[in-house]
Amino acid sequence: MDTTLHLTAPPSTRVSSKKRYRMIIEAAAPLFAQNGFFGTTTKEIANAASVSEALLYHHFRSKAALYRAVQVTVCANLEKTV
């Protein structure tokens, strides 16, 4: 009887920084659209993106910087469809 223990690593669940950045923007866009800048908290955005607020601030130095990134992304996506 073979008693050798075979261990395999689980598949990696780590998300790239670039993808996480996009996930935050994608989560923030509808919140800003629905609630406005002042009606949306960074905690709500972080929860919607399934990240911590600390990670959100790792990618964006402020809520205003995130808002600007959302605006740029939405406008760029609109240009692609026109």
Backbone as numpy.savetxt, mean C-alpha at the origin, in Angstrom:
# Nx Ny Nz CAx CAy CAz Cx Cy Cz
12.73 -48.36 7.98 11.89 -47.19 7.98 12.78 -45.95 7.98
12.47 -45.01 7.07 13.25 -43.78 6.95 12.77 -42.79 8.00
13.67 -42.40 8.90 13.30 -41.45 9.96 13.90 -40.07 9.71
14.36 -39.82 8.49 14.94 -38.52 8.14 13.85 -37.47 8.11
14.11 -36.37 8.76 13.16 -35.26 8.79 13.45 -34.35 7.60
12.46 -34.16 6.76 12.61 -33.30 5.58 11.83 -32.01 5.82
12.56 -30.93 5.90 11.91 -29.64 6.11 12.01 -28.81 4.83
10.92 -28.21 4.49 10.94 -27.30 3.35 10.45 -25.94 3.84
11.02 -24.93 3.30 10.62 -23.57 3.67 9.27 -23.24 3.05
8.44 -22.55 3.80 7.15 -22.15 3.22 7.40 -21.13 2.11
6.48 -21.03 1.18 6.67 -20.04 0.11 6.78 -18.64 0.71
7.59 -17.82 0.11 7.81 -16.47 0.60 6.54 -15.64 0.47
6.18 -14.94 1.54 5.02 -14.07 1.51 5.45 -12.61 1.53
6.72 -12.37 1.44 7.25 -11.01 1.45 6.84 -10.28 0.18
6.37 -9.08 0.36 5.94 -8.25 -0.75 7.03 -7.23 -1.03
7.33 -7.02 -2.29 8.38 -6.06 -2.64 7.98 -4.65 -2.23
8.98 -3.83 -2.03 8.75 -2.44 -1.64 7.94 -1.70 -2.69
8.23 -1.96 -3.93 7.52 -1.30 -5.04 6.04 -1.70 -5.03
5.77 -2.99 -4.80 4.38 -3.46 -4.76 3.66 -2.90 -3.54
4.34 -2.85 -2.41 3.73 -2.31 -1.19 3.37 -0.84 -1.40
4.25 -0.09 -2.05 4.00 1.32 -2.38 2.70 1.44 -3.20
2.57 0.60 -4.21 1.36 0.62 -5.05 0.12 0.22 -4.25
0.27 -0.76 -3.36 -0.86 -1.20 -2.54 -1.37 -0.06 -1.66
-0.45 0.72 -1.12 -0.84 1.84 -0.26 -1.59 2.88 -1.08
-1.08 3.21 -2.25 -1.75 4.18 -3.12 -3.13 3.68 -3.53
-3.22 2.41 -3.90 -4.51 1.84 -4.31 -5.52 1.82 -3.16
-5.04 1.66 -1.94 -5.94 1.68 -0.78 -6.34 3.11 -0.44
-5.42 4.05 -0.62 -5.67 5.44 -0.24 -6.62 6.15 -1.21
-6.51 5.85 -2.49 -7.28 6.58 -3.50 -8.78 6.60 -3.22
-9.42 5.44 -3.02 -10.87 5.49 -2.78 -11.23 6.14 -1.44
-10.36 6.03 -0.45 -10.63 6.67 0.84 -10.59 8.18 0.70
-9.57 8.70 0.01 -9.50 10.14 -0.22 -10.69 10.60 -1.07
-11.06 9.82 -2.07 -12.19 10.19 -2.94 -13.49 10.25 -2.15
-13.67 9.31 -1.24 -14.92 9.24 -0.48 -14.95 10.23 0.68
-13.84 10.36 1.40 -13.83 11.12 2.64 -13.08 12.45 2.57
-12.35 12.67 1.48 -11.54 13.87 1.38 -10.23 13.73 2.14
-9.38 14.71 1.97 -8.07 14.68 2.62 -8.20 14.71 4.14
-8.97 15.66 4.66 -9.07 15.81 6.11 -9.95 14.75 6.76
-10.82 14.12 5.99 -11.70 13.08 6.53 -11.10 11.69 6.50
-9.89 11.58 5.99 -9.21 10.28 5.90 -8.00 10.28 6.83
-7.88 9.25 7.64 -6.72 9.16 8.53 -5.69 8.19 7.96
-4.46 8.39 8.39 -3.41 7.47 7.94 -3.65 6.08 8.52
-4.28 6.00 9.66 -4.61 4.69 10.24 -5.61 3.96 9.35
-6.61 4.66 8.83 -7.57 4.04 7.92 -6.88 3.54 6.65
-5.99 4.36 6.13 -5.26 3.98 4.91 -4.40 2.76 5.18
-3.66 2.77 6.29 -2.80 1.64 6.63 -3.62 0.36 6.79
-4.75 0.46 7.46 -5.62 -0.72 7.64 -6.12 -1.22 6.29
-6.54 -0.31 5.42 -7.05 -0.71 4.11 -5.96 -1.36 3.26
-4.72 -0.93 3.45 -3.60 -1.49 2.68 -2.96 -2.69 3.37
-3.46 -3.04 4.55 -2.91 -4.14 5.35 -1.44 -3.93 5.70
-1.13 -2.70 6.09 0.23 -2.36 6.54 0.12 -1.58 7.84
1.23 -1.41 8.51 1.25 -0.59 9.71 1.40 0.88 9.31
1.03 1.77 10.22 1.24 3.19 9.94 2.73 3.49 9.78
3.57 2.79 10.54 5.01 3.00 10.42 5.49 2.68 9.01
4.98 1.61 8.44 5.37 1.25 7.07 4.83 2.26 6.07
3.63 2.75 6.32 3.08 3.79 5.46 4.01 5.01 5.46
4.47 5.41 6.65 5.37 6.56 6.75 6.78 6.24 6.26
7.11 4.99 6.13 8.39 4.61 5.52 8.36 4.97 4.03
7.21 4.80 3.41 7.07 5.08 1.97 6.71 6.54 1.69
5.98 7.18 2.58 5.52 8.55 2.38 5.81 9.36 3.64
6.49 10.49 3.49 6.92 11.25 4.68 5.76 11.94 5.40
4.63 12.07 4.72 3.46 12.70 5.33 2.19 12.26 4.59
1.06 12.55 5.21 -0.21 12.25 4.54 -0.32 13.10 3.27
0.18 14.32 3.32 0.14 15.19 2.14 0.97 14.61 0.99
2.11 14.03 1.31 2.95 13.40 0.28 2.23 12.19 -0.33
1.54 11.44 0.49 0.76 10.31 -0.01 -0.39 10.82 -0.89
-1.06 11.86 -0.47 -2.15 12.43 -1.24 -1.66 12.88 -2.61
-0.50 13.51 -2.63 0.08 13.95 -3.90 0.41 12.75 -4.79
0.96 11.70 -4.21 1.28 10.49 -4.97 0.01 9.87 -5.56
-1.07 9.90 -4.80 -2.35 9.39 -5.29 -2.81 10.23 -6.48
-2.73 11.55 -6.35 -3.14 12.43 -7.45 -2.33 12.15 -8.71
-1.02 12.05 -8.56 -0.15 11.80 -9.72 -0.49 10.46 -10.36
-0.69 9.44 -9.54 -1.00 8.10 -10.05 -2.35 8.08 -10.76
-3.35 8.68 -10.16 -4.68 8.70 -10.77 -4.64 9.45 -12.10
-3.95 10.58 -12.13 -3.85 11.35 -13.38 -3.08 10.57 -14.45
-2.02 9.89 -14.07 -1.25 9.10 -15.02 -2.11 7.96 -15.58
-2.91 7.35 -14.73 -3.79 6.27 -15.20 -4.88 6.81 -16.12
-5.36 8.01 -15.88 -6.35 8.62 -16.76 -5.76 8.92 -18.12
-4.52 9.38 -18.14 -3.85 9.67 -19.41 -3.71 8.40 -20.27
-3.50 7.28 -19.61 -3.36 6.01 -20.34 -4.67 5.59 -21.01
-5.79 5.99 -20.43 -7.08 5.57 -20.97 -7.64 6.53 -22.01
-7.06 7.71 -22.10 -7.56 8.71 -23.06 -6.88 8.57 -24.39
